[in-house]
Amino acid sequence: MQGTELKDFIVEQLEEIKAQEIKVIEISEKSTIADYMVICNGTSSRHVKSIAILLIKELKAKNLPPIGVEGEDVAEWVLVDSGDVIVHVMLPTTRDYYQLEKLWE
């Protein structure tokens, strides 16, 4: 599973685990690191961490373990690198501060 199919699977999983304000940005024209960036919110650090853990579990169940995961310990911003899709799970205040959408769009 790659590219669009992987992105669709990830978004579906994020919706099921109650991630908020899910935003998909196609970055394939701007960078070679991935095809898509998915940004979403959790309501608390615990929620951010839970979203990331459950997403990782679902990716592993599909035999698509993430390449890397960063930020689980503090859980203000957890990055899940799935190769073609990079997922940022953030607290709303962290998302407002870094404004990744503005940077990549």
DAHU-V656803 format. One record per pair of residues at least 4 apart in sequence whose ideal C-beta (glycine too) atoms are under 8 Angstrom apart, sorted by the first residue. I is the first residue (numbers start at 1). J is the second residue. D is the distance in whole Angstrom. If there is no record, write none. Layout:
{{I:J:D} {I:J:D}}
This chain:
{{1:5:5} {1:6:5} {1:9:6} {1:62:7} {1:64:6} {2:6:6} {2:83:7} {2:84:5} {3:7:7} {3:35:5} {3:36:8} {3:84:5} {4:8:6} {4:35:8} {4:36:8} {5:9:6} {6:10:6} {6:64:7} {6:82:6} {6:83:8} {6:84:5} {6:85:5} {7:11:6} {7:24:6} {7:35:7} {7:36:5} {7:38:7} {7:84:7} {7:85:5} {8:12:6} {9:13:6} {9:62:7} {10:14:6} {10:38:6} {10:55:7} {10:59:8} {10:82:7} {10:85:6} {10:87:6} {11:15:6} {11:22:6} {11:24:6} {11:38:6} {12:16:7} {13:17:6} {13:54:7} {13:55:6} {13:58:5} {13:59:8} {14:19:4} {14:22:5} {14:38:7} {14:40:5} {14:51:7} {14:55:7} {14:87:8} {15:19:7} {15:22:7} {17:50:7} {17:51:6} {17:54:5} {17:55:7} {18:47:8} {18:51:8} {19:40:4} {19:41:7} {19:42:7} {19:51:5} {19:89:7} {20:40:6} {20:41:4} {20:42:7} {20:43:7} {21:39:8} {21:40:6} {21:41:5} {21:92:8} {21:95:8} {22:38:7} {22:39:8} {22:40:5} {23:38:7} {23:39:5} {23:40:7} {23:101:6} {24:36:6} {24:37:8} {24:38:5} {25:36:7} {25:37:5} {25:38:8} {25:39:7} {25:100:8} {25:101:7} {25:104:5} {25:105:6} {26:35:7} {26:36:6} {27:31:5} {27:33:8} {27:34:6} {27:35:7} {27:36:7} {27:37:5} {27:104:6} {28:34:8} {28:35:4} {28:36:8} {30:104:7} {33:86:7} {34:81:8} {34:83:7} {34:84:6} {34:85:6} {34:86:5} {35:84:5} {35:85:7} {36:84:7} {36:85:5} {36:86:7} {37:85:8} {37:86:5} {37:87:8} {37:88:7} {37:100:7} {37:104:6} {38:85:6} {38:86:7} {38:87:5} {38:88:7} {39:87:8} {39:88:5} {39:90:7} {39:95:7} {39:100:6} {39:101:6} {40:51:7} {40:87:7} {40:88:7} {40:89:6} {40:90:7} {41:48:8} {41:89:8} {41:90:6} {41:91:7} {41:92:5} {41:95:6} {42:46:8} {42:47:4} {42:48:4} {42:49:8} {42:50:7} {42:51:5} {42:89:6} {42:90:7} {42:91:7} {43:47:5} {44:48:7} {44:91:7} {45:49:6} {45:74:7} {45:75:4} {45:76:6} {45:91:7} {46:50:6} {46:75:7} {47:51:6} {48:52:7} {48:75:5} {48:76:7} {48:77:7} {48:78:6} {48:89:5} {48:90:7} {48:91:6} {49:53:6} {49:72:6} {49:75:4} {49:78:7} {50:54:6} {51:55:6} {51:78:8} {51:89:5} {52:56:6} {52:69:7} {52:72:6} {52:75:8} {52:78:4} {52:80:6} {52:87:8} {52:89:5} {53:57:6} {53:72:8} {54:58:6} {55:59:6} {55:80:6} {55:87:7} {55:89:8} {56:60:6} {56:65:8} {56:66:6} {56:69:6} {56:80:6} {57:61:6} {58:62:7} {59:64:5} {59:65:6} {59:66:6} {59:80:8} {59:82:6} {60:64:7} {60:65:5} {64:82:7} {66:80:5} {66:81:6} {66:82:5} {67:81:5} {67:82:7} {67:83:6} {68:79:8} {68:80:8} {68:81:4} {69:78:7} {69:79:7} {69:80:5} {69:81:7} {70:78:7} {70:79:5} {70:81:8} {71:75:7} {71:76:7} {71:77:5} {71:78:4} {71:79:6} {72:78:6} {76:90:7} {76:91:5} {76:94:5} {77:88:7} {77:89:7} {77:90:5} {77:91:7} {77:94:5} {77:98:8} {78:88:8} {78:89:5} {78:90:8} {79:86:7} {79:87:7} {79:88:6} {79:89:8} {80:86:7} {80:87:4} {80:89:7} {81:86:5} {81:87:8} {82:86:7} {82:87:7} {88:95:8} {88:100:6} {90:94:5} {90:95:4} {90:98:8} {91:95:7} {92:96:6} {93:97:6} {94:98:6} {95:99:8} {95:100:7} {98:103:8} {99:103:6} {100:104:6} {101:105:6}}
